[in-house]
Amino acid sequence: RGSREGGMEGLIPLVNRLQDAFAALGQNCLLDLPQIAVVGGQSAGKSSVLENCVSRDFLPRGSGIVTRRPLVLQLITAKTEYAEFLHCKGKKFTDFDEVRQEIEVETDRVTGVNKGISSVPINLRIYSPHVLSLTLIDLPGITKVPVGDQPPDIEQQIRDMIMQFISRENCLILAVTPANTDLANSDALKLAKEVDPQGLRTIGVITKLDLMDDGTDAREILENKLLPLRRGYVGVVNRSQKDIDGKKDIKAALLAERKFFLSHPAYRHMADRMGTPYLQKVLNQQLTNHIRDTLPAFRSKLQNQLLSIEHEVEVYKNFRPEDPTRKTKALLQMVQQFSVDFEKRIEGSGDQVDTLELSGGAKINRIFHERFPFELVKMEFNEKELRREISYAIKNIHGIRTGLFTPDMAFEAIVKKQIVKLKGPCLKSVDLVMQELINTVKKCTKKLATYPRLCEETERIVAGYIREREEKTKDQVLLLIDIQVSYINTNHEDFIGFANAQQRSSQVNKSAVGNQVIRKGWLTINNIGIMKGGSKEYWFVLTAESLSWYKDDEEKEKKYMLPLDNLKVRDVEKSFMSSKHIFALFNTEQRNVYKDYRFLELACDSQEEVDSWKASLLRAGVYPDKSSVSSITENDENGQADNFSMDPQLERQVETIRNLVDSYMSIINKCIRDLIPKTIMHLMINNVKEFINAELLAHLYSSEDQNTLMEESAEQAQRRDEMLRMYQALKEALAIIGDISTSTVSTPAPPPVDDSWLQQARRSPPPSPSTQRRPTLSNPPTRPLSGRGPAPAIPSPGPLSGAPPVPFRPGPLPQFPSGGEALGGPPQVPSRPTRAPPSVPSNLQPVESSP
């Protein structure tokens, strides 16, 4: 191939097409091409190899340690060519000589001028139309002996720095070794082996082939025979310092390199697999493989996007904004859709079920059956206050005389006063339902957002109608209360009457419910002191008779059972230290509720949970109490005499009327609890549904003309255009990916090779390949051959690889290392020649010598 043909330019248009397709979608093309790092000893020619890879001349050169900080070089495909440093933001370099000077200055700034090194990288970006979007890393050379300002542990520091970059899975390693040094001692290859044991991302690069001693060559290494690597070796010839000083450009250097390989007798048969262009081709294959591997994920991502917008795009394809028939049809559809949505949200089975909070019909149901009954009981009268009122009523009715009988009028006066108090909770429940209906309307109109005027008008008309119905419903509710006040029916079948008034049981509510389980759930007991274990969470079970708590929800280990007799609930102020919401149970007879605690404080995570527990306790007959702890205590101590300073007869009369009021109010409460939800349902909710179904369209037509109502929002028009554009871009990107999949050829990884020499290299390095004289065997023998002269110095496999070569002539045995005994003594000298290994050509068979 020609020098440029194998280069990365072949990949650039391919990647550019992908990036253009993604740019049209407003996304980044996440190809994430691999980084390429050069690793090698000092002055091995790493920077030159890197420069040749990108065909640009911009890195500092010289003898000794030149690269003293890692250079992270990001190549970015762009229309114009310039460079930028991260430490000089905003400054663009167009002259690459200036780039080199800036690298030198920035290196000296951090490391000093006397050979110091630093692991702080220099970040350089090069924008160019001739590059792929890659990251190249130029790393300091591995050195053993500190010089100048270098620290004593310079070798370890550089090693750690290199490992930091090459241990990433996404990094190709160019292990650079000069040909005029011993390859078996190559630190670059050892480091690469540590992080890439399979050898899939390591490419051996042999530099300085032109500087080998006369009569020596690296042919066996480059043929991957002597010290094999999975991806083999590529030989390159870089410019000499003299060439660099003489400003020899890269193109000329590449031609000189090509000429060297074609004219050298040891390399001419493999010249096509040598040189910088071939190295570029190998890298190119790696990058192409990477692109092919990432394409399937891209394709499925794009296809998912395409499917998600396909339905919407179908609607938009035939869209004509100004068509009047379209507007009429859209208006009818929108109103119909709004009506269906509203109905579904109220009746349930909505197409978009809210899983985060109660809304619509579910919330109204909660208002009817939890919130409203709770509000009714919450305005429960203060016991002592009520008794005082009854006693005053009896006294005032008797006037100056002392009455012998309990007067009816006292009962009626008190009952009427209590019934009127019910207006507050009833009106509050109408307000809550009205608010929820308006919220539901707002949620339903979100689907009309395409047409802002229609959305606004629909919301205005329906909300106006709901408020209108609210007034009528409130009038009806007040009428119901007034009806109850107008006639006190003491002949009601559930009314206990005067005869039974004194034997009234306080357990009326409970007998009806039986001992069924009302509620279960987790609660925290909040007021246990730290000394006794502190706040703890328990599993609570509430029945009509008792409140029990267990260690957990398996209900095996019961901690306590609390009877509900004489219990009441009260609110507790939330502590600023705690996020919990608290309520407390206490005994109305001033007894301890639990062990030596006067109160049992229970905590929940939300106020809604507290309200829900209170409503459940209410069903079990545990009523809320308005008074705080202090007021109970004060009344107990100071108010006793004032409240109950009456004669026994009056006391009996008060008790009788108190029981009668209780009985009658329970009848009224039951009636109101049943009637108010029905009234709200009939006058508000059903009425609003009918209005939306039958009259909303007429109101919309009379409010504004159709064209104004059906004007599209600017956002919607923009969204439609974007959708259509995105649809086209997605289809195009998928087509490009299809092309690339078929046009790029994946290169399979070469088979694994026996690279065990890399492990052995630490124990006993084989001699340098530069000592191999030509002519050499095309394959090295794998054991010593019989014949005159010393056996070739080639590492023999097996446990004896550390032993020196066996001399042919008998003589004194060589000295073995101290561990020789463990090796089983010196090897025996073969008395007869064995047949030559199959790898040795027949014309080089060893001649049998006489014994």
C-alpha positions in Angstrom: 0.0 0.0 0.0 1.0 3.6 -0.5 2.2 5.6 2.5 -1.2 7.4 3.0 -3.5 4.6 2.0 -2.9 2.5 5.1 -3.2 5.6 7.3 -6.1 6.7 9.4 -7.5 8.9 6.6 -9.6 6.0 5.4 -11.6 6.0 8.7 -12.1 9.7 8.9 -15.0 10.0 6.4 -16.7 7.0 7.9 -16.6 8.5 11.4 -17.5 11.9 10.1 -20.6 10.5 8.4 -21.7 9.0 11.7 -20.9 12.2 13.7 -22.8 14.3 11.1 -25.8 12.0 11.4 -25.8 12.3 15.2 -25.2 16.0 15.1 -28.4 16.3 13.1 -30.1 14.5 16.0 -28.6 17.0 18.5 -26.7 14.1 20.1 -23.0 13.2 20.5 -21.7 10.2 18.6 -20.4 8.2 21.6 -18.0 6.1 19.6 -15.4 6.5 22.3 -12.4 5.5 20.1 -9.6 3.8 22.0 -6.7 5.8 23.3 -3.2 5.1 22.0 -0.3 5.2 24.5 3.4 4.9 23.7 5.5 3.1 26.4 9.2 2.5 26.3 12.6 3.3 27.6 14.2 6.7 27.5 15.1 7.9 24.0 13.5 4.8 22.4 11.8 7.0 19.9 8.3 7.1 21.4 7.5 10.8 20.5 8.6 10.2 16.9 6.3 7.1 16.6 3.4 9.2 17.9 4.1 12.0 15.6 4.3 9.7 12.6 0.9 8.2 13.6 -0.7 11.6 13.1 1.7 12.9 10.5 2.4 16.1 12.4 5.6 17.5 13.7 5.0 19.1 17.1 6.7 17.3 20.0 10.0 18.3 21.7 13.1 16.3 20.7 16.6 15.7 21.9 18.8 13.3 23.7 18.3 12.2 27.3 14.9 12.6 29.0 12.9 15.0 26.9 9.3 14.0 27.7 9.1 14.7 31.4 5.3 15.0 31.8 2.6 12.9 30.2 1.1 14.6 27.2 -2.5 13.8 26.7 -3.2 14.7 23.1 -6.8 14.8 22.0 -7.3 14.9 18.2 -10.7 16.3 17.2 -12.1 16.3 13.7 -12.8 19.9 12.6 -13.0 22.0 9.5 -9.9 24.1 10.3 -6.5 23.1 11.7 -5.3 24.6 15.1 -4.2 23.5 18.5 -5.3 24.5 22.0 -3.8 23.9 25.5 -6.0 23.4 28.5 -3.7 25.7 30.5 -4.0 28.4 27.8 -7.8 28.5 27.4 -9.0 30.5 24.4 -5.5 30.8 22.8 -5.4 29.1 19.4 -2.0 27.9 18.0 -1.8 27.5 14.2 2.0 27.2 14.0 3.1 23.7 15.3 6.6 25.0 16.1 4.9 27.3 18.7 3.0 24.2 20.0 6.4 22.5 20.6 7.8 25.6 22.4 4.7 25.8 24.6 5.1 22.1 25.6 8.7 22.7 26.5 7.9 25.9 28.5 4.9 24.2 30.3 7.1 21.2 31.1 9.8 23.4 32.7 7.3 25.4 34.6 6.2 22.4 36.6 9.3 20.2 36.6 12.1 22.7 36.6 14.9 22.7 34.0 17.1 20.1 35.5 15.6 16.7 34.3 12.8 16.6 36.9 9.6 14.7 36.1 5.9 15.2 37.0 2.8 13.1 36.7 0.6 16.2 36.0 -0.4 15.8 32.4 -0.2 18.5 29.7 -3.5 18.5 27.9 -3.3 19.5 24.2 -6.1 19.4 21.7 -5.5 19.4 18.0 -8.4 20.3 15.7 -7.9 19.2 12.1 -9.8 17.9 9.1 -7.0 15.2 8.6 -7.4 13.4 12.0 -9.7 11.0 13.7 -11.2 11.9 17.1 -8.6 10.0 19.1 -6.6 10.4 22.3 -2.8 9.8 22.1 -0.7 9.7 25.2 3.1 10.5 25.1 4.6 9.1 28.3 8.0 9.7 29.9 10.5 7.0 29.1 11.3 4.3 31.7 14.6 5.1 33.4 16.5 3.3 36.1 19.1 5.8 37.5 18.0 9.3 38.7 19.8 12.3 37.2 19.7 16.0 37.9 16.7 16.9 40.1 15.1 13.4 39.7 14.0 11.7 42.9 15.7 8.4 44.0 12.5 6.4 43.3 12.3 7.8 39.7 11.8 4.3 38.2 8.8 3.5 40.4 7.3 7.0 39.9 7.4 6.6 36.1 6.1 3.1 36.2 3.1 4.1 38.3 2.5 7.0 35.9 2.5 4.7 32.9 0.3 2.1 34.6 -2.3 4.8 35.4 -2.8 5.2 31.6 -2.3 1.8 30.1 -4.3 -0.2 32.6 -7.5 1.2 31.0 -9.3 -1.4 28.9 -9.8 1.3 26.2 -6.1 1.9 25.6 -3.9 0.5 22.8 -0.3 0.0 23.9 2.5 0.7 21.5 5.4 -1.0 23.3 8.4 0.8 21.8 11.9 -0.9 22.0 15.0 0.3 20.1 16.6 -2.4 17.9 20.0 -1.7 19.4 19.1 -2.9 22.9 18.1 -6.2 24.3 14.4 -6.9 23.5 14.1 -9.6 26.2 14.8 -6.9 28.8 12.1 -4.6 27.4 10.4 -2.8 30.3 7.7 -1.7 27.8 6.7 -5.2 26.9 6.8 -6.3 30.6 4.4 -3.5 31.6 2.1 -4.2 28.7 2.0 -7.9 29.7 0.9 -7.0 33.2 -2.1 -5.0 32.1 -2.9 -7.0 28.9 -2.0 -10.6 29.6 -3.9 -11.8 26.4 -1.9 -9.5 24.3 -4.9 -8.2 22.4 -4.1 -4.5 22.7 -0.3 -4.6 22.7 1.6 -3.9 19.5 5.4 -4.2 19.6 7.2 -1.4 17.8 11.0 -1.8 17.0 12.7 1.5 16.3 16.3 2.5 15.3 16.7 -0.5 12.9 19.1 1.7 10.9 21.4 2.1 13.9 22.2 -1.6 14.5 25.8 -2.8 14.3 26.9 -3.9 10.9 26.2 -7.6 10.2 23.3 -7.7 12.8 19.6 -7.4 12.2 16.3 -7.9 14.0 14.7 -10.1 11.3 13.7 -13.0 13.6 12.1 -10.6 16.0 10.2 -8.8 13.3 9.1 -12.2 11.9 7.7 -12.8 15.4 9.7 -15.9 15.8 12.3 -15.2 18.4 10.3 -13.5 21.1 6.7 -13.7 19.8 3.9 -11.3 20.6 0.2 -12.0 19.7 0.0 -8.9 17.5 3.6 -9.2 16.4 6.1 -6.4 15.8 6.3 -3.5 13.4 9.7 -2.1 12.6 9.9 1.7 12.0 12.8 4.0 11.1 12.3 7.5 12.6 14.2 10.7 11.7 17.6 11.1 13.3 18.4 14.1 15.5 20.4 15.4 12.5 17.3 15.1 10.3 15.1 16.9 12.9 17.7 19.7 13.2 17.8 19.9 9.4 14.0 20.2 9.4 13.4 17.1 7.4 9.7 16.8 7.1 7.6 13.7 7.9 6.7 12.9 4.2 10.4 12.8 3.3 11.1 10.7 6.3 8.4 8.2 5.3 9.9 7.9 1.8 13.4 7.3 3.3 11.9 4.7 5.7 10.3 2.9 2.8 13.6 2.9 0.8 15.4 1.5 3.9 13.1 -1.5 4.2 13.1 -2.2 0.4 16.9 -2.1 0.1 17.9 -3.9 3.3 18.5 -7.6 2.5 17.1 -8.8 5.9 13.8 -6.9 5.6 13.0 -6.5 1.9 10.9 -9.7 1.9 8.6 -8.2 4.5 8.9 -4.5 3.6 5.1 -4.4 3.2 4.7 -5.3 6.8 7.2 -2.7 8.1 7.2 1.0 8.5 5.0 3.8 9.8 2.2 3.3 7.1 1.9 -0.3 8.2 1.7 0.7 11.9 -1.0 3.2 10.9 -2.8 0.4 9.1 -2.7 -1.9 12.2 -4.0 0.9 14.4 -6.6 1.6 11.7 -7.8 -2.0 11.9 -8.0 -1.9 15.6 -10.1 1.3 15.4 -12.3 -0.1 12.7 -12.9 -3.2 14.8 -13.8 -1.0 17.7 -16.3 1.0 15.6 -17.9 -2.2 14.3 -18.2 -3.5 17.9 -20.0 -0.4 19.0 -22.4 -0.2 16.1 -25.0 -2.8 17.2 -25.6 -0.9 20.5 -25.9 2.3 18.4 -28.3 0.7 16.1 -30.7 -0.6 18.8 -30.6 2.8 20.6 -31.6 4.6 17.4 -34.3 2.0 16.5 -35.8 2.4 20.0 -35.9 6.2 19.5 -37.4 5.8 16.0 -40.2 3.5 17.4 -41.0 5.9 20.2 -41.7 8.8 17.9 -43.2 6.9 14.9 -46.8 7.1 16.1 -46.5 10.9 16.7 -44.8 11.4 13.4 -47.6 9.6 11.5 -50.0 12.2 12.9 -47.7 15.1 11.9 -47.0 13.9 8.4 -50.4 14.8 7.0 -50.8 17.8 9.2 -52.2 21.0 7.5 -52.4 23.8 10.2 -54.8 26.2 8.3 -57.4 23.7 7.2 -60.8 24.7 8.8 -62.2 21.1 8.7 -59.1 20.0 10.6 -59.7 22.6 13.2 -63.4 21.7 13.7 -62.5 18.0 13.9 -59.7 18.7 16.4 -62.0 20.9 18.5 -64.6 18.2 18.8 -61.9 15.5 19.5 -60.3 17.7 22.2 -63.6 18.4 24.0 -64.6 14.8 23.8 -61.2 13.7 25.1 -61.5 16.2 28.0 -64.9 14.9 28.9 -63.7 11.2 28.9 -60.6 12.1 30.9 -62.6 14.0 33.5 -65.1 11.1 33.9 -62.3 8.6 34.2 -60.5 10.6 36.8 -63.6 10.9 38.9 -65.0 7.4 38.3 -61.6 5.7 38.4 -59.9 3.5 35.8 -58.0 6.4 34.3 -55.5 5.7 31.5 -52.8 7.5 33.5 -53.0 6.1 37.0 -51.3 8.4 39.5 -49.1 6.2 41.7 -47.6 9.1 43.8 -50.7 10.6 45.5 -54.5 10.3 45.7 -56.3 12.4 43.1 -59.7 12.8 41.5 -62.4 10.4 42.6 -60.1 8.7 45.1 -59.4 11.9 46.9 -63.1 12.9 47.0 -63.9 9.4 48.4 -61.4 10.1 51.1 -63.0 13.4 51.9 -66.4 11.8 52.1 -65.5 8.8 54.3 -62.4 9.8 56.3 -62.0 13.6 56.3 -65.7 14.6 56.7 -66.5 12.1 59.6 -63.3 13.1 61.3 -64.1 16.8 61.0 -67.6 16.1 62.5 -66.1 14.4 65.5 -63.2 16.9 65.8 -65.8 19.6 66.7 -66.9 17.3 69.5 -67.9 19.4 72.5 -65.8 20.0 75.5 -67.4 17.7 78.2 -67.1 20.1 81.1 -68.2 23.0 79.0 -71.3 21.1 77.8 -72.3 20.1 81.4 -72.0 23.7 82.5 -74.2 24.8 79.6 -76.8 22.1 80.5 -76.9 23.2 84.1 -77.3 26.9 83.2 -80.1 26.0 80.7 -82.0 23.9 83.4 -81.6 26.7 85.9 -82.6 29.4 83.5 -85.7 27.5 82.4 -86.8 27.0 86.0 -86.1 30.7 86.6 -86.9 31.7 90.2 -88.6 28.5 91.0 -86.8 25.3 92.0 -87.8 22.7 89.4 -88.7 19.2 90.4 -88.6 17.7 86.8 -86.0 17.7 84.1 -87.2 20.2 81.5 -87.6 19.2 77.8 -86.7 22.7 76.6 -83.1 22.4 78.1 -82.6 19.3 75.9 -83.9 21.0 72.8 -81.9 24.2 73.3 -78.6 22.3 73.7 -79.3 19.9 70.8 -80.2 22.8 68.4 -77.0 24.6 69.4 -75.0 21.4 68.7 -76.7 20.8 65.4 -75.9 24.3 64.2 -72.2 23.6 64.9 -72.3 20.9 62.2 -72.5 23.6 59.5 -68.7 24.3 59.6 -67.5 20.7 58.8 -70.3 20.3 56.1 -69.3 23.5 54.3 -65.6 22.6 54.6 -66.2 19.3 52.9 -68.0 21.1 50.0 -64.9 23.4 49.7 -62.5 20.4 49.6 -64.5 18.7 46.9 -64.7 21.9 44.9 -61.0 22.3 45.1 -60.4 18.7 44.0 -62.7 19.1 41.1 -60.8 22.2 39.9 -57.5 20.4 40.3 -58.9 17.5 38.2 -60.0 20.0 35.5 -56.5 21.4 35.4 -54.9 18.0 35.1 -57.3 17.1 32.2 -56.7 20.4 30.3 -52.9 19.6 30.2 -53.8 17.4 27.2 -55.2 20.5 25.4 -51.9 22.3 25.8 -51.3 22.1 22.0 -54.0 24.9 21.7 -53.3 27.4 24.5 -56.5 29.4 24.0 -58.7 26.3 24.0 -57.0 25.1 27.1 -57.4 28.5 28.9 -61.1 28.8 27.9 -62.0 25.3 28.8 -60.5 25.7 32.2 -62.2 29.1 32.7 -65.6 27.9 31.7 -65.6 24.6 33.7 -64.0 26.2 36.8 -66.6 29.0 36.6 -69.4 26.4 36.5 -68.0 24.4 39.4 -67.9 27.5 41.5 -71.5 28.2 40.5 -72.6 24.7 41.6 -70.6 25.1 44.8 -72.9 28.0 45.9 -76.0 25.9 45.1 -74.6 22.9 47.0 -73.7 25.0 50.0 -77.2 26.5 50.1 -78.6 22.9 50.0 -76.2 21.8 52.8 -77.3 24.7 55.0 -80.9 23.8 54.2 -80.3 20.2 55.4 -78.9 21.5 58.7 -81.8 24.0 59.1 -84.3 21.2 58.5 -82.7 19.2 61.3 -82.9 22.2 63.6 -86.5 22.9 62.7 -87.9 19.7 64.3 -86.4 17.6 67.0 -87.8 14.2 66.6 -87.7 12.5 70.0 -89.8 9.7 68.7 -87.0 8.4 66.5 -86.5 4.6 66.8 -82.8 5.0 67.7 -83.4 7.6 70.4 -83.0 6.2 73.9 -85.7 8.3 75.5 -85.9 9.6 79.0 -86.4 6.2 80.6 -83.2 4.8 79.3 -81.2 8.0 79.5 -79.4 7.1 82.7 -78.5 3.6 81.7 -76.9 4.6 78.5 -73.8 2.6 77.7 -70.6 4.3 76.7 -69.9 1.3 74.4 -72.6 2.0 71.8 -70.1 2.4 69.0 -68.2 -0.7 70.0 -71.0 -3.1 70.3 -71.9 -2.4 66.7 -68.4 -3.0 65.4 -67.5 -6.1 67.4 -63.9 -7.0 67.9 -62.9 -6.8 64.2 -59.5 -5.6 63.1 -59.9 -2.0 61.9 -56.3 -1.2 60.9 -52.7 -2.4 60.9 -49.5 -0.6 60.3 -46.1 0.6 61.5 -45.9 3.4 64.1 -43.0 4.7 66.3 -43.5 5.0 70.0 -42.0 8.4 70.5 -41.9 9.2 74.2 -39.8 6.3 75.6 -36.7 7.7 77.3 -33.2 6.9 76.0 -32.5 5.0 79.2 -35.3 2.6 78.4 -34.3 2.1 74.7 -35.5 5.3 73.0 -38.0 5.7 70.2 -38.8 2.4 68.5 -40.9 1.3 65.6 -43.6 -1.4 66.2 -46.3 -3.1 64.2 -49.7 -1.9 65.5 -53.0 -3.7 65.3 -56.2 -1.7 66.1 -59.4 -3.5 66.8 -62.7 -2.3 68.1 -61.6 -3.2 71.7 -57.9 -2.7 71.9 -54.7 -1.3 70.4 -51.9 -3.9 70.4 -48.3 -3.7 69.2 -45.9 -6.3 68.1 -42.1 -6.5 67.4 -42.8 -7.0 63.6 -45.5 -7.6 61.1 -45.4 -11.4 61.6 -47.4 -10.7 64.8 -45.7 -13.4 66.8 -44.1 -11.4 69.6 -46.7 -9.2 71.2 -45.3 -6.3 73.2 -48.4 -4.9 74.8 -52.2 -4.7 74.5 -53.9 -1.4 75.4 -57.7 -1.5 76.0 -59.5 1.5 74.3 -61.8 2.3 77.3 -61.7 6.0 78.2 -59.0 6.8 75.7 -58.9 9.9 73.6 -56.6 11.3 70.9 -54.8 14.6 70.8 -52.3 16.3 68.5 -48.7 16.8 69.6 -46.6 19.7 68.1 -44.0 18.4 65.7 -40.5 18.7 67.2 -38.0 20.9 65.2 -35.5 18.1 65.6 -37.7 15.4 64.1 -39.3 15.0 60.7 -42.1 12.8 62.2 -45.7 13.8 62.7 -47.0 12.9 66.2 -50.3 12.2 67.9 -50.9 11.0 71.5 -53.4 8.7 73.3 -54.3 9.6 76.9 -56.8 8.4 79.5 -59.7 10.8 80.3 -59.7 9.6 83.9 -56.1 10.8 84.4 -54.7 7.3 84.6 -51.4 6.1 83.1 -52.0 4.8 79.6 -48.9 2.6 79.3 -46.6 1.5 82.2 -45.7 4.8 83.9 -46.5 7.0 81.0 -49.5 9.3 81.2 -49.4 9.7 77.4 -48.6 7.3 74.6 -47.0 9.4 71.8 -47.2 7.7 68.3 -45.3 9.0 65.3 -45.9 8.7 61.5 -43.9 9.9 58.5 -46.7 12.2 57.1 -49.6 14.2 58.3 -51.9 12.2 55.9 -50.9 9.0 57.8 -51.7 10.7 61.2 -55.2 11.8 59.8 -55.8 8.3 58.6 -54.9 6.7 62.0 -57.1 9.2 63.7 -60.0 8.3 61.4 -59.4 4.6 62.2 -59.3 5.3 65.9 -62.5 7.2 65.5 -64.2 4.1 64.1 -63.0 2.3 67.2 -64.6 4.9 69.4 -61.5 6.8 70.4 -62.4 10.5 69.9 -60.1 13.4 69.4 -59.7 15.9 72.3 -59.1 19.6 71.9 -57.7 20.3 75.3 -53.9 20.1 75.8 -52.2 18.3 78.6 -51.9 21.4 80.8 -55.5 22.4 80.4 -56.7 18.9 81.5 -54.5 19.1 84.6 -55.6 22.7 85.4 -59.3 21.8 85.0 -58.7 18.8 87.2 -57.1 20.9 90.0 -58.8 24.2 89.8 -62.1 23.9 88.0 -63.6 21.0 89.8 -65.4 23.0 92.4 -66.6 25.7 89.9 -68.1 23.2 87.4 -69.8 20.8 89.7 -70.9 22.9 92.6 -74.5 21.8 92.2 -77.0 19.8 94.2 -77.3 16.1 93.6 -80.8 16.5 92.0 -79.4 19.0 89.5 -76.5 16.8 88.8 -78.8 13.9 88.0 -80.8 16.1 85.6 -77.6 17.3 83.9 -76.5 13.7 83.4 -79.9 12.7 82.0 -79.9 15.5 79.4 -76.3 14.9 78.6 -77.2 11.3 77.7 -80.2 12.4 75.7 -78.1 14.9 73.8 -75.5 12.2 73.1 -78.1 9.8 71.8 -79.8 12.4 69.6 -76.6 13.8 68.2 -75.4 10.4 67.2 -78.6 10.0 65.1 -78.0 13.5 63.5 -74.3 12.7 62.9 -75.3 9.4 61.2 -77.9 11.2 59.1 -75.6 14.1 58.1 -72.7 11.7 57.3 -74.9 9.9 54.9 -76.7 12.9 53.3 -73.9 15.4 52.8 -71.8 13.2 50.4 -75.0 12.4 48.5 -75.9 16.0 48.2 -72.4 17.0 47.0 -72.4 14.1 44.5 -75.8 15.0 43.0 -75.5 18.8 43.0 -71.9 19.2 42.2 -70.1 16.2 40.7 -72.8 14.7 38.5 -73.9 18.1 37.5 -70.5 19.1 36.4 -70.0 15.9 34.4 -73.3 16.5 32.6 -72.3 20.1 31.9 -69.0 19.0 30.3 -70.8 16.4 28.2 -73.7 18.5 27.0 -72.9 22.2 27.2 -69.1 22.8 27.2 -68.9 22.8 23.4 -71.6 25.3 23.0 -70.0 27.6 25.6 -66.7 27.3 23.8 -68.2 28.3 20.5 -70.0 31.3 22.0 -66.9 32.5 23.9 -64.5 32.9 20.9 -64.4 32.0 17.2 -63.0 28.6 16.2 -59.8 30.0 14.5 -58.7 31.8 17.6 -59.5 28.8 19.9 -57.6 26.4 17.6 -54.5 28.4 17.2 -51.5 26.2 17.7 -48.9 27.1 20.3 -45.5 28.2 18.9 -43.9 25.4 21.0 -46.2 22.8 19.3 -45.3 24.0 15.8 -41.6 23.9 16.7 -42.0 20.4 18.3 -43.7 19.2 15.1 -40.9 20.4 13.0 -38.3 19.0 15.3 -40.1 15.6 15.4 -40.2 15.4 11.6 -36.6 16.5 11.3 -35.5 14.0 14.0 -37.4 11.2 12.3 -35.5 11.9 9.0 -32.2 12.2 10.9 -32.8 8.9 12.7 -33.6 7.1 9.4 -30.5 8.6 7.8 -28.3 7.6 10.8 -29.6 4.0 10.6 -28.9 3.9 6.9 -25.4 5.1 7.5 -24.8 2.5 10.2 -26.1 -0.1 7.8 -23.6 1.1 5.1 -20.7 1.2 7.6 -21.6 -2.3 8.9 -21.3 -3.7 5.4 -18.4 -1.6 4.1 -16.0 -2.0 7.1 -14.2 -5.3 7.4 -13.6 -6.7 10.8 -10.1 -8.1 11.2 -10.0 -11.1 13.6 -7.5 -11.0 16.4 -4.4 -13.1 15.7 -4.2 -16.5 17.6 -2.4 -16.5 21.0 1.3 -17.1 20.9 3.7 -18.5 23.5 4.8 -15.3 25.2 6.1 -17.1 28.3 9.5 -15.6 27.6 8.1 -12.3 29.1 7.8 -14.0 32.5 11.2 -15.7 32.2 12.8 -12.5 31.2 12.9 -11.3 34.8 14.8 -14.4 35.9 17.3 -14.7 33.1 17.3 -12.4 30.2 18.3 -13.9 26.9 21.1 -12.3 25.0 20.4 -9.3 22.8 19.1 -10.1 19.3 21.7 -7.6 18.0 24.4 -10.2 18.6 22.6 -12.5 16.1 24.9 -12.6 13.0 23.6 -13.3 9.6 23.0 -15.6 8.0 20.6 -16.8 10.7 18.2 -19.7 10.7 14.7 -18.8 9.6 13.6 -20.4 12.9 15.8 -20.7 15.9 16.6 -24.3 17.1 14.9 -25.2 20.2 17.7 -27.3 21.7 21.5 -27.4 21.5 22.8 -29.0 18.3 25.8 -31.3 18.1 28.7 -29.8 16.2 31.8 -27.8 16.7 31.7 -24.5 18.4 29.4 -23.2 21.1 25.7 -23.7 20.7 23.7 -20.7 19.7 22.7 -18.6 22.6 19.0 -19.1 22.5 16.8 -19.5 25.5 15.8 -23.2 25.9 12.4 -23.9 27.3 11.9 -25.7 30.5 13.1 -25.3 34.1 16.8 -25.1 33.0 16.3 -21.9 31.1 18.4 -20.2 33.7 21.5 -22.5 33.1 24.3 -21.4 30.8 24.7 -23.2 27.4 26.3 -26.7 27.6 29.7 -26.8 26.0 30.2 -29.6 23.4 33.7 -30.7 24.3 34.0 -32.4 27.7 35.7 -30.2 30.3 35.2 -29.0 33.8 31.5 -28.6 34.6 30.2 -25.0 34.7 29.3 -23.6 38.1 25.5 -23.7 38.6 23.6 -21.2 40.8 23.1 -22.1 44.4 19.7 -23.6 43.6 21.4 -26.1 41.3 20.6 -29.1 43.6 17.0 -28.3 43.3 17.3 -28.4 39.5 18.5 -32.0 39.6 22.2 -31.4 38.7 23.7 -30.3 35.4 22.2 -31.7 32.2 23.9 -34.7 30.6 25.9 -34.1 27.5 24.3 -36.0 24.6 26.6 -38.8 23.5 24.8 -39.2 20.2 23.5 -36.5 18.0 19.7 -36.5 17.9 17.8 -35.7 14.7 17.5 -32.1 13.9 14.3 -30.3 14.9 11.7 -30.2 12.1 12.0 -26.4 11.9 15.6 -26.5 10.7 16.0 -26.7 6.9 17.6 -29.8 5.5 20.6 -28.0 4.0 21.5 -26.9 7.5 21.3 -30.4 9.2 24.2 -30.7 11.7 27.1 -32.9 10.6 27.6 -36.0 12.8 31.0 -35.8 14.5 33.1 -38.7 15.5 33.1 -39.3 19.2 
